[in-house]
């Protein structure tokens, strides 16, 4: 909890110590009107509950098949038959779409089973692998291989999962498989593709963090540099050796003890990795008991206004608590290519789940990890669209953040409700995209898009800048995340070790040489966006495949 929650009158020196601590941890919010918003499409047909950017710059979005008819038809008069659907046994509308970033255009896709509150992520070859859901979708695995000819669509694997997965979390592993952890009533984990060994493993930590309101769904999972998994649920975390199913470290409870996982939904990121230092940041959420009060008594408790940060490999790791500029529940946290963190979407009171959130938070905030405590937050310009339960945010290769969704209702509901089902798609442009920085914004000319790079090598990037280059420039490498329910799975940004940079002759072409990640434990195989950052202004990213 924030320090001011325990204010007492201290005698002399203790009082001064308290005042200094409170001053340190209190949030100073930089003022100004930073960032811009743009409405991209007034209606994408569905509410973007889940989203994933693919390496062909298409974004796959979907909600659930039993919402009733959506606002976009399936192609060629196709229909989906679902005899047990309580809303419509025959549905000729789409519940998944592909968004083409370059053309700002939507294409309907077909899912055959219920994807509600599911999980997913991209495989090393760039295929979107989507797991679980509700009812007929709870043990499905769905695959979407990207294409540029607009004919690709979802394929489904029946009984691809050993257990029903609803509100589970996925994480890509060094060997390219994904581990699927938890879900409603599932205190275990499994792998896909399946191994030859038994594929269902008990994880007592999930039952230990389960309370009457759950508060441990969609756990926050990050791959450590030792190959183990940091898993946070409710208000606690462990380090799991998944290969032996052994807990190798137990972390202290987050200060204050309030839950940060669904439905007291906060968010979390693994801060940019440099020099093998791994820190996790958990922000927002709802005080303990908020879900019960919202659901049963129509009382919407103010959300948490704190973040907690921990170095997971410290000998004696401890959470450091900081105040946010504002309370936030159901917010999203996105790593930006400059190494900062964007906090966006959500509400100021209540919790996740149908109809239980209030006070939409329109202002994003940017968190600067490298600044001193108390000076890390920078307020941004507000949107005009409430983004409550079932909203998403996705970083695009051009540096914008795609924002969609918001549907806190059991079905599509556009009238007579506090927060109508939201079909609009917009983009937030952080201040680094302001035209005033165009002269110092790098433009990568080599490597060419879709190039393959290898582990432990020297990577040469050539770029142009019309203005001044301030050495050393920074090179960042970002794995695209699967986003749903305020958590971006697999999200990982590496600051690559700098070797040398120089200007090529008298031209405006520069070269920077960096070391690629040393192993798939540090950076799992797959497609990454690589950015050159000059004076905190990132280039447009270029897709590379690490293998």
Secondary structure per residue as TSV (DSSP state, phi and psi in degrees):
chain	resnum	aa	ss	phi	psi
A	1	X	-	360.0	158.4
A	2	X	-	-66.6	151.7
A	3	X	G	-60.8	-34.8
A	4	X	G	-67.9	-9.7
A	5	X	G	-72.3	-12.0
A	6	X	G	-125.1	34.4
A	7	X	-	-63.6	131.0
A	8	X	-	-134.7	168.4
A	9	X	-	-91.4	114.7
A	10	X	-	-103.7	146.9
A	11	X	-	-74.5	130.5
A	12	X	H	38.6	-104.7
A	13	X	H	-64.1	-37.8
A	14	X	H	-64.8	-37.7
A	15	X	H	-62.4	-42.2
A	16	X	H	-64.8	-39.1
A	17	X	H	-63.5	-42.4
A	18	X	H	-63.1	-45.3
A	19	X	H	-59.8	-40.4
A	20	X	H	-64.9	-41.6
A	21	X	H	-65.2	-42.9
A	22	X	H	-64.1	-40.7
A	23	X	H	-62.8	-38.8
A	24	X	H	-65.5	-41.6
A	25	X	H	-91.1	-10.8
A	26	X	S	-72.1	152.7
A	27	X	-	-94.6	120.4
A	28	X	-	-94.2	121.3
A	29	X	E	-102.3	119.9
A	30	X	E	-64.6	133.8
A	31	X	-	-91.3	177.1
A	32	X	S	121.1	167.9
A	33	X	-	-109.1	86.0
A	34	X	-	-101.4	143.9
A	35	X	-	82.7	150.7
A	36	X	E	-132.0	155.4
A	37	X	E	-115.4	147.5
A	38	X	E	-141.0	127.9
A	39	X	E	-79.8	118.0
A	40	X	E	-87.3	-50.3
A	41	X	E	-141.1	136.6
A	42	X	S	-77.4	-15.2
A	43	X	-	-160.7	111.8
A	44	X	-	-98.2	3.2
A	45	X	S	92.6	-30.9
A	46	X	S	-131.0	168.1
A	47	X	-	-96.1	120.4
A	48	X	-	-74.0	84.4
A	49	X	S	-78.7	-31.1
A	50	X	E	-131.7	145.3
A	51	X	E	-149.9	149.5
A	52	X	E	-150.9	124.3
A	53	X	E	-81.8	133.1
A	54	X	-	-106.1	167.0
A	55	X	T	-75.7	-0.8
A	56	X	T	-102.0	18.6
A	57	X	S	60.8	36.2
A	58	X	E	-111.2	145.3
A	59	X	E	-113.4	123.9
A	60	X	E	-92.4	127.4
A	61	X	E	-128.6	146.3
A	62	X	E	-158.5	162.6
A	63	X	-	-120.5	-103.8
A	64	X	-	-147.5	153.9
A	65	X	T	-81.3	-17.0
A	66	X	T	-108.4	35.5
A	67	X	S	-81.8	-12.1
A	68	X	-	95.7	177.6
A	69	X	-	-57.9	135.5
A	70	X	-	-87.7	-167.0
A	71	X	S	-103.4	18.5
A	72	X	S	-142.7	130.6
A	73	X	B	-81.5	151.5
A	74	X	-	-69.0	150.4
A	75	X	G	-71.0	153.1
A	76	X	G	58.2	30.2
A	77	X	G	69.7	17.2
A	78	X	-	-68.4	153.7
A	79	X	-	-137.4	153.8
A	80	X	E	-108.7	123.9
A	81	X	E	-100.3	126.1
A	82	X	-	-141.5	89.8
A	83	X	T	-58.1	-26.9
A	84	X	T	-93.3	1.9
A	85	X	-	-68.0	125.2
A	86	X	S	-71.8	-13.7
A	87	X	S	-102.5	-53.6
A	88	X	-	-148.3	119.9
A	89	X	S	-73.3	-24.6
A	90	X	E	-126.2	121.8
A	91	X	E	-127.4	117.6
A	92	X	-	-100.7	20.4
A	93	X	B	-113.8	160.6
A	94	X	-	-89.1	150.1
A	95	X	S	-123.9	13.3
A	96	X	E	-144.0	144.2
A	97	X	E	-138.2	157.9
A	98	X	E	-110.5	125.3
A	99	X	E	-102.4	121.0
A	100	X	E	-88.6	110.8
A	101	X	T	-62.7	-45.5
A	102	X	T	-65.4	-40.0
A	103	X	T	-93.9	-8.0
A	104	X	T	52.8	52.1
A	105	X	E	-137.3	148.9
A	106	X	E	-109.4	139.8
A	107	X	E	-125.8	126.9
A	108	X	E	-71.0	144.7
A	109	X	E	-123.8	165.4
A	110	X	-	-115.6	120.5
A	111	X	-	-112.7	140.6
A	112	X	-	-102.1	-8.2
A	113	X	S	-139.9	165.4
A	114	X	-	-74.8	118.5
A	115	X	-	-97.3	11.1
A	116	X	T	-57.7	127.5
A	117	X	T	53.1	49.2
A	118	X	-	-101.4	-168.9
A	119	X	E	-140.3	173.7
A	120	X	E	176.5	-168.5
A	121	X	E	163.1	166.5
A	122	X	E	-91.6	146.9
A	123	X	-	-88.2	170.2
A	124	X	T	-57.6	-26.7
A	125	X	T	-90.2	5.1
A	126	X	S	92.9	3.1
A	127	X	-	-76.5	135.7
A	128	X	E	-78.1	121.4
A	129	X	E	-110.1	115.8
A	130	X	E	-118.8	134.6
A	131	X	E	-128.0	135.0
A	132	X	-	79.0	-160.9
A	133	X	-	139.3	-149.5
A	134	X	S	-118.2	155.0
A	135	X	G	50.0	-114.7
A	136	X	G	-70.4	-5.8
A	137	X	G	-105.5	1.7
A	138	X	T	-68.7	-22.4
A	139	X	T	-120.4	17.1
A	140	X	-	-83.6	150.1
A	141	X	E	-119.1	129.9
A	142	X	E	-117.9	140.9
A	143	X	E	-124.0	137.6
A	144	X	E	-133.1	110.1
A	145	X	-	-92.7	121.0
A	146	X	-	-64.2	149.2
A	147	X	-	-146.4	165.0
A	148	X	S	-110.6	0.0
A	149	X	S	-102.0	5.9
A	150	X	S	63.7	29.3
A	151	X	-	-117.0	-8.4
A	152	X	-	-73.1	152.5
A	153	X	-	-154.9	177.9
A	154	X	-	-68.6	141.3
A	155	X	E	-119.9	154.1
A	156	X	E	-125.3	141.8
A	157	X	E	-110.3	113.1
A	158	X	T	-70.3	139.4
A	159	X	T	50.7	39.2
A	160	X	-	-73.7	-15.4
A	161	X	S	-114.0	147.8
A	162	X	S	-78.4	-23.0
A	163	X	S	-139.3	160.2
A	164	X	-	-67.6	133.8
A	165	X	-	-121.7	109.9
A	166	X	S	-137.6	117.4
A	167	X	S	68.7	38.2
A	168	X	-	-96.0	172.0
A	169	X	E	-125.1	137.9
A	170	X	E	-107.8	152.8
A	171	X	E	-147.5	133.6
A	172	X	E	-71.2	141.8
A	173	X	-	-108.9	165.6
A	174	X	T	-58.1	-26.4
A	175	X	T	-90.0	4.5
A	176	X	S	92.7	-15.7
A	177	X	-	-69.3	168.2
A	178	X	E	-116.3	138.8
A	179	X	E	-95.2	137.3
A	180	X	E	-116.1	119.9
A	181	X	E	-119.0	127.1
A	182	X	-	74.7	-149.7
A	183	X	-	116.3	169.2
A	184	X	T	-62.2	119.0
A	185	X	T	73.9	10.5
A	186	X	-	-119.7	102.2
A	187	X	-	-99.4	60.7
A	188	X	E	-160.2	-180.0
A	189	X	E	-145.6	163.4
A	190	X	E	-151.2	-179.7
A	191	X	E	-127.4	151.1
A	192	X	E	-141.2	132.0
A	193	X	S	-57.8	154.2
A	194	X	-	-68.6	151.1
A	195	X	-	-90.4	171.0
A	196	X	S	-72.7	-25.4
A	197	X	S	-76.7	172.0
A	198	X	-	-52.6	140.8
A	199	X	-	-111.7	24.1
A	200	X	-	-138.3	123.0
A	201	X	E	-128.3	127.9
A	202	X	E	-69.9	138.8
A	203	X	-	-129.0	90.1
A	204	X	H	-55.8	-28.3
A	205	X	H	-52.7	-35.7
A	206	X	H	-71.7	-34.8
A	207	X	H	-73.8	-31.8
A	208	X	H	-69.6	-27.2
A	209	X	T	-97.9	4.7
A	210	X	-	-85.8	122.9
A	211	X	B	-115.8	179.2
A	212	X	T	-55.7	-28.4
A	213	X	T	-97.5	12.3
A	214	X	B	73.0	-83.0
A	215	X	-	59.0	20.1
A	216	X	-	-135.8	16.3
A	217	X	B	-83.3	159.0
A	218	X	S	46.3	60.0
A	219	X	-	-60.9	152.8
A	220	X	E	-86.2	124.1
A	221	X	E	-129.4	131.8
A	222	X	E	-139.8	141.0
A	223	X	E	-82.1	124.7
A	224	X	-	-85.2	164.5
A	225	X	T	-72.6	-9.3
A	226	X	T	-94.1	3.9
A	227	X	S	89.6	-5.9
A	228	X	-	-88.0	169.1
A	229	X	E	-110.8	126.8
A	230	X	E	-82.5	122.9
A	231	X	E	-125.1	122.2
A	232	X	E	-114.6	130.9
A	233	X	E	-145.1	134.7
A	234	X	T	67.4	-96.2
A	235	X	T	-137.0	17.2
A	236	X	E	-134.5	165.3
A	237	X	E	-147.0	153.4
A	238	X	E	-134.4	165.7
A	239	X	E	-113.0	118.6
A	240	X	E	-110.1	126.6
A	241	X	E	-84.5	94.6
A	242	X	T	-69.5	-24.0
A	243	X	T	-70.0	-27.6
A	244	X	T	-112.7	-1.8
A	245	X	T	51.4	53.7
A	246	X	E	-129.0	132.9
A	247	X	E	-80.3	117.9
A	248	X	E	-99.6	-13.2
A	249	X	E	-157.2	139.8
A	250	X	E	-115.8	128.2
A	251	X	-	-93.5	156.6
A	252	X	-	-65.0	155.1
A	253	X	-	-61.1	144.4
A	254	X	-	-62.7	135.8
A	255	X	T	-54.6	137.0
A	256	X	T	92.7	-26.6
A	257	X	-	77.6	1.7
A	258	X	-	-74.0	146.9
A	259	X	-	-74.4	150.3
A	260	X	-	-126.0	1.4
A	261	X	S	-107.3	165.4
A	262	X	B	-53.1	134.3
A	263	X	T	-90.7	-1.6
A	264	X	S	-81.8	57.4
A	265	X	-	-71.7	108.4
A	266	X	-	-95.6	-150.3
A	267	X	E	-151.4	170.6
A	268	X	E	-153.5	150.6
A	269	X	E	-138.5	154.5
A	270	X	E	-88.9	116.6
A	271	X	-	-63.5	159.1
A	272	X	-	-49.6	134.0
A	273	X	B	-89.4	119.7
A	274	X	B	-141.5	141.0
A	275	X	T	55.4	32.4
A	276	X	T	62.4	19.1
A	277	X	B	-90.0	127.3
A	278	X	-	-118.8	118.5
A	279	X	E	-123.8	138.4
A	280	X	E	-108.0	136.5
A	281	X	E	-118.4	123.8
A	282	X	E	-116.7	125.5
A	283	X	E	-129.1	143.0
A	284	X	-	72.3	-165.3
A	285	X	-	122.5	-163.8
A	286	X	B	-136.5	142.0
A	287	X	-	-57.0	152.3
A	288	X	T	-56.1	134.0
A	289	X	T	91.9	-6.0
A	290	X	H	-64.1	-39.2
A	291	X	H	-62.4	-45.8
A	292	X	H	-62.7	-42.8
A	293	X	H	-65.6	-39.2
A	294	X	H	-67.9	-44.2
A	295	X	H	-74.8	-42.9
A	296	X	H	-99.9	-23.9
A	297	X	H	-123.1	3.6
A	298	X	-	56.2	34.6
A	299	X	-	-113.8	122.3
A	300	X	-	-109.0	102.8
A	301	X	-	-73.9	142.9
A	302	X	B	-57.6	135.5
A	303	X	B	-68.9	168.1
A	304	X	-	-71.5	143.3
A	305	X	-	-117.2	31.7
A	306	X	E	-126.0	154.9
A	307	X	E	-117.4	152.1
A	308	X	E	-129.5	135.8
A	309	X	E	-127.8	139.5
A	310	X	E	-144.8	138.4
A	311	X	E	-87.5	109.2
A	312	X	T	-73.5	-13.8
A	313	X	T	-107.3	8.9
A	314	X	S	-60.6	152.3
A	315	X	T	-62.1	-40.3
A	316	X	T	-127.9	75.4
A	317	X	-	-66.6	136.1
A	318	X	-	-135.2	145.6
A	319	X	-	-78.3	134.8
A	320	X	E	-109.5	123.6
A	321	X	E	-97.4	136.1
A	322	X	E	-129.3	151.5
A	323	X	E	-87.1	140.0
A	324	X	-	-87.3	165.8
A	325	X	S	-65.4	-23.8
A	326	X	S	-157.9	155.9
A	327	X	-	-67.4	145.3
A	328	X	-	-153.8	125.2
A	329	X	B	-124.0	146.3
A	330	X	S	66.1	24.7
A	331	X	-	-82.6	158.8
A	332	X	E	-106.6	149.4
A	333	X	E	-125.7	121.0
A	334	X	E	-120.1	132.2
A	335	X	E	-74.4	129.9
A	336	X	-	-97.7	156.9
A	337	X	T	-64.5	-17.9
A	338	X	T	-84.0	-1.5
A	339	X	S	96.2	-0.4
A	340	X	-	-90.6	173.3
A	341	X	E	-121.4	131.7
A	342	X	E	-99.4	126.4
A	343	X	E	-103.6	126.1
A	344	X	E	-151.1	155.0
A	345	X	-	73.6	175.8
A	346	X	-	100.9	-174.9
A	347	X	E	-125.5	167.2
A	348	X	E	-96.7	-8.4
A	349	X	E	-155.4	165.9
A	350	X	E	83.2	-156.7
A	351	X	-	-143.1	178.9
A	352	X	S	-70.7	171.6
A	353	X	S	98.9	166.8
A	354	X	T	-59.0	127.3
A	355	X	T	64.3	13.1
A	356	X	-	-104.6	2.3
A	357	X	E	-104.9	148.4
A	358	X	E	-139.4	171.5
A	359	X	E	54.1	72.7
A	360	X	E	-55.2	140.2
A	361	X	-	-98.6	108.6
A	362	X	-	-87.4	-25.9
A	363	X	E	-87.1	123.0
A	364	X	E	-73.3	164.4
A	365	X	E	-134.7	144.5
A	366	X	E	-107.6	132.6
A	367	X	E	-104.9	125.6
A	368	X	-	-101.8	100.8
A	369	X	T	-60.7	-28.3
A	370	X	T	-90.4	-4.8
A	371	X	S	-84.2	163.5
A	372	X	-	-65.0	152.3
A	373	X	T	-56.6	134.6
A	374	X	T	97.3	-13.4
A	375	X	S	-125.6	20.6
A	376	X	-	-92.8	-16.6
A	377	X	E	-101.9	142.3
A	378	X	E	-134.4	117.1
A	379	X	E	-70.3	146.0
A	380	X	E	-118.8	164.8
A	381	X	E	-62.9	145.1
A	382	X	E	-83.5	153.5
A	383	X	-	-82.0	172.1
A	384	X	S	-109.6	1.0
A	385	X	S	-109.2	122.7
A	386	X	-	-63.8	131.3
A	387	X	-	-121.7	92.2
A	388	X	-	-101.2	-138.5
A	389	X	T	-60.0	139.2
A	390	X	T	68.1	41.7
A	391	X	E	-103.5	162.3
A	392	X	E	-140.9	160.9
A	393	X	E	-140.7	139.0
A	394	X	E	-140.4	125.2
A	395	X	E	-73.9	131.4
A	396	X	-	-97.7	162.9
A	397	X	T	-64.3	-27.3
A	398	X	T	-81.7	1.2
A	399	X	S	97.2	-10.6
A	400	X	-	-75.8	162.9
A	401	X	E	-116.0	119.1
A	402	X	E	-80.6	129.4
A	403	X	E	-125.9	127.9
A	404	X	E	-150.0	178.0
A	405	X	E	82.1	-173.2
A	406	X	-	116.7	102.4
A	407	X	-	-153.1	89.6
A	408	X	-	-86.0	30.2
A	409	X	S	-122.5	159.0
A	410	X	S	-67.8	-24.6
A	411	X	S	-139.4	-179.1
A	412	X	-	-66.0	130.7
A	413	X	-	-146.5	110.7
A	414	X	-	-107.8	-10.4
A	415	X	S	-136.4	152.6
A	416	X	S	67.9	21.9
A	417	X	S	-130.2	160.2
A	418	X	S	-63.7	-44.4
A	419	X	S	-128.6	93.2
A	420	X	-	-59.5	154.4
A	421	X	-	-54.7	131.0
A	422	X	-	-106.6	120.4
A	423	X	-	-110.2	-2.8
A	424	X	-	-75.6	147.6
A	425	X	E	-120.6	128.2
A	426	X	E	-133.5	169.3
A	427	X	E	-130.0	137.3
A	428	X	E	-104.4	128.3
A	429	X	E	-107.1	110.3
A	430	X	-	-59.3	165.7
A	431	X	G	-62.6	-21.7
A	432	X	G	-64.7	-13.8
A	433	X	G	-93.5	3.1
A	434	X	S	-61.2	135.9
A	435	X	G	-54.9	-24.9
A	436	X	G	-65.0	-15.7
A	437	X	G	-100.2	6.2
A	438	X	G	-61.6	-30.9
A	439	X	G	-71.7	-22.5
A	440	X	G	-108.3	6.0
A	441	X	-	-81.7	121.3
A	442	X	-	-69.8	157.3
A	443	X	E	-132.5	114.7
A	444	X	E	-74.6	129.6
A	445	X	E	-111.0	-16.1
A	446	X	E	-157.6	132.9
A	447	X	S	-75.8	160.3
A	448	X	-	-72.6	153.5
A	449	X	T	-55.9	144.8
A	450	X	T	72.1	15.0
A	451	X	E	-66.5	153.0
A	452	X	E	-98.3	133.6
A	453	X	E	-124.4	159.7
A	454	X	-	-118.6	164.1
A	455	X	T	-71.7	145.2
A	456	X	T	64.8	32.2
A	457	X	-	-119.2	171.3
A	458	X	E	-89.9	125.2
A	459	X	E	-104.6	124.8
A	460	X	E	-101.0	122.4
A	461	X	E	-115.4	128.0
A	462	X	E	-108.5	138.9
A	463	X	E	-148.9	160.5
A	464	X	E	-113.9	149.1
A	465	X	-	-144.2	130.1
A	466	X	S	-80.9	-26.3
A	467	X	S	-101.4	-145.4
A	468	X	-	-86.9	137.4
A	469	X	-	-101.4	126.9
A	470	X	-	-105.7	112.9
A	471	X	S	-85.3	146.6
A	472	X	S	-86.3	141.2
A	473	X	-	-74.5	164.5
A	474	X	E	-113.6	144.0
A	475	X	E	-119.2	124.4
A	476	X	E	-117.0	154.9
A	477	X	E	-138.5	119.8
A	478	X	E	-123.3	128.2
A	479	X	E	-85.5	129.3
A	480	X	-	-70.5	138.2
A	481	X	-	-100.8	155.2
A	482	X	E	-98.1	121.3
A	483	X	E	-115.0	129.5
A	484	X	E	-161.2	149.2
A	485	X	T	50.0	44.2
A	486	X	T	71.6	13.7
A	487	X	E	-132.5	130.7
A	488	X	E	-101.1	99.9
A	489	X	E	-69.6	143.4
A	490	X	T	74.8	-2.8
A	491	X	-	-59.9	127.4
A	492	X	E	-158.0	123.5
A	493	X	E	-123.8	127.4
A	494	X	E	-111.8	135.8
A	495	X	E	-94.4	110.7
A	496	X	-	-74.5	144.1
A	497	X	E	-63.7	126.2
A	498	X	E	-80.5	136.2
A	499	X	E	-107.2	-59.0
A	500	X	E	-162.1	152.7
A	501	X	E	-142.6	148.3
A	502	X	E	-161.7	166.9
A	503	X	E	-96.3	140.5
A	504	X	-	-89.5	103.6
A	505	X	T	60.0	-139.2
A	506	X	T	-100.0	6.0
A	507	X	S	-77.7	176.2
A	508	X	S	-94.9	21.7
A	509	X	E	-99.3	133.1
A	510	X	E	-120.6	158.7
A	511	X	E	-130.1	135.3
A	512	X	E	-124.4	137.4
A	513	X	E	-115.3	130.6
A	514	X	E	-133.8	162.9
A	515	X	E	-92.3	132.0
A	516	X	-	-72.7	161.1
A	517	X	-	-54.3	145.2
A	518	X	S	-77.1	-22.9
A	519	X	S	-159.3	162.8
A	520	X	T	-69.7	-10.7
A	521	X	T	-71.0	-36.5
A	522	X	T	-77.1	-38.1
A	523	X	S	-144.8	102.2
A	524	X	-	-56.6	153.7
A	525	X	S	-65.3	151.6
A	526	X	E	143.9	-169.0
A	527	X	E	-86.8	134.3
A	528	X	E	-128.3	153.9
A	529	X	E	-96.2	128.1
A	530	X	E	-109.2	134.6
A	531	X	E	-126.8	143.9
A	532	X	E	-101.7	130.4
A	533	X	E	-117.1	116.8
A	534	X	E	-113.9	119.0
A	535	X	T	53.2	42.7
A	536	X	T	70.4	11.8
A	537	X	E	-110.6	114.3
A	538	X	E	-84.8	150.0
A	539	X	-	-71.7	172.7
A	540	X	-	-66.8	144.4
A	541	X	-	-76.8	160.4
A	542	X	E	-125.0	135.6
A	543	X	E	-76.5	131.2
A	544	X	E	-130.7	155.6
A	545	X	E	-111.4	119.3
A	546	X	E	-93.1	123.0
A	547	X	-	-153.3	360.0
